[in-house]
């Protein structure tokens, strides 16, 4: 796999506070990564360091093959950190022309990218007249001007209204579907779950997990079951060695698997025992449940 | 280099306030030539400024570069705010993320300072040249093009002063405070000079030390031209006062300002490099 970003033992201290602690991870081409973590877990600081605006205390990071200087590498990166920053007195077009000059790319993609984020009609309005959602979309257009190898987004939906959030997500999905590598920092788990294939989980500057979303926990998921014969059901489940924890809430029985088992197998087994189900769903934990589980384990 | 200048040009020229100030600055520079038209003709008192000899070559190089240097405050506002606005709009962060290196960022600002100073110097040269041609009593080529070191001193003075503004802009991050600091600094230099002369050393030594302070060094480049006028000199002779000062531009004066310029630019870079944005 082609590497885009390698981070090795990165540490950042603000006085006595350690914002990022000994962090290592690798970003590979073509994947969509999420950096997860509660507020103040070091997400933005980490991105700030690799984007050349925050100085590291210790550790290394390298872009691409490691032979390009950071600022040259950044010309091949599209990034938006926190709030969109543009010159308020300039129009969208003028701002984007400036970005083209900085990134040293031609100006003929400006219209195309404005179209992509739906700002083409407002291209000659001054930046300060834009709503927050429009500003954020302009920032995405600006980050895409150089058709970047990787798009870095830090809390892209922060402070937006539901409509704005939806628009931004649609844009991100569209970009991801075109094969662009994306690194998305967020504390909104469903956001990450919807678009990311890989995650890095941070807490208080420390890495708790990095890898595929699917492999995040070594569980086999769980069944949600409903039946009129719930006592018989629970008795059977408890006698079956495949199940761990079993709990019943409002007539819904949840049984966690210790080993892999398909819904069909369970259904047949129960049928043979004369237990008839009105509801059978096999699920994996949501990212949120897994995330809470991981952070909980670590705090113990 | 062209790319960096273009970047700064886009930023400056699309800002209405900066544009107005820059244009106003050059219009004011042109107004120096209007001084030539000052003429009082009240009965027996006849006064025509042009006839006092202020537009004589080579004196005009000295006089005009001294007067024109006052207008640099207009550009100082532009330069301080062009730096401080990058902080208040947080665009400095975006510029770096977009792939400008920290050195390129400072360098692009410094190039703008050089460009503005160059244009201003050329402007001053042309105006003085035309005024001189119109009013000077001397018009031999050798006299016209003598004393041109004042034009060089003017350029160095502007570059030094604007570099100081640049440094203050990045240090203080807010334009109004940076300008206030600039004035405060000028006063501090005088206070320090007073303190040195009064308590620490002789007044003569204090004066020499003062020549190394940035603001004083810049003002030393071009000494006041008024006492050099023949009219004033004659007056001095009459009241028995000797007005023979040293008006020349010295190489060491230029060197001091150039060293300060280098320090300011390097200091701006060091500050930016050290800071987390």
Boltz contact constraints between the chains, C-beta under 6 A:
constraints:
  - contact:
      token1: [A, 51]
      token2: [B, 97]
      max_distance: 6.0
  - contact:
      token1: [A, 52]
      token2: [B, 96]
      max_distance: 6.0
  - contact:
      token1: [A, 53]
      token2: [B, 93]
      max_distance: 6.0
  - contact:
      token1: [A, 53]
      token2: [B, 96]
      max_distance: 6.0
  - contact:
      token1: [A, 53]
      token2: [B, 277]
      max_distance: 6.0
  - contact:
      token1: [A, 54]
      token2: [B, 276]
      max_distance: 6.0
  - contact:
      token1: [A, 55]
      token2: [B, 276]
      max_distance: 6.0
  - contact:
      token1: [A, 71]
      token2: [B, 99]
      max_distance: 6.0
  - contact:
      token1: [A, 71]
      token2: [B, 101]
      max_distance: 6.0
  - contact:
      token1: [A, 74]
      token2: [B, 99]
      max_distance: 6.0
  - contact:
      token1: [A, 75]
      token2: [B, 99]
      max_distance: 6.0
  - contact:
      token1: [A, 79]
      token2: [B, 97]
      max_distance: 6.0
  - contact:
      token1: [A, 85]
      token2: [B, 90]
      max_distance: 6.0
  - contact:
      token1: [A, 85]
      token2: [B, 91]
      max_distance: 6.0
  - contact:
      token1: [A, 85]
      token2: [B, 93]
      max_distance: 6.0
  - contact:
      token1: [A, 85]
      token2: [B, 94]
      max_distance: 6.0
  - contact:
      token1: [A, 87]
      token2: [B, 91]
      max_distance: 6.0
  - contact:
      token1: [A, 89]
      token2: [B, 15]
      max_distance: 6.0
  - contact:
      token1: [A, 90]
      token2: [B, 14]
      max_distance: 6.0
  - contact:
      token1: [A, 94]
      token2: [B, 14]
      max_distance: 6.0
  - contact:
      token1: [A, 98]
      token2: [B, 10]
      max_distance: 6.0
  - contact:
      token1: [A, 99]
      token2: [B, 98]
      max_distance: 6.0
  - contact:
      token1: [A, 101]
      token2: [B, 6]
      max_distance: 6.0
  - contact:
      token1: [A, 101]
      token2: [B, 7]
      max_distance: 6.0
  - contact:
      token1: [A, 102]
      token2: [B, 98]
      max_distance: 6.0
  - contact:
      token1: [A, 102]
      token2: [B, 99]
      max_distance: 6.0
  - contact:
      token1: [A, 102]
      token2: [B, 100]
      max_distance: 6.0
  - contact:
      token1: [A, 103]
      token2: [B, 98]
      max_distance: 6.0
  - contact:
      token1: [A, 103]
      token2: [B, 99]
      max_distance: 6.0
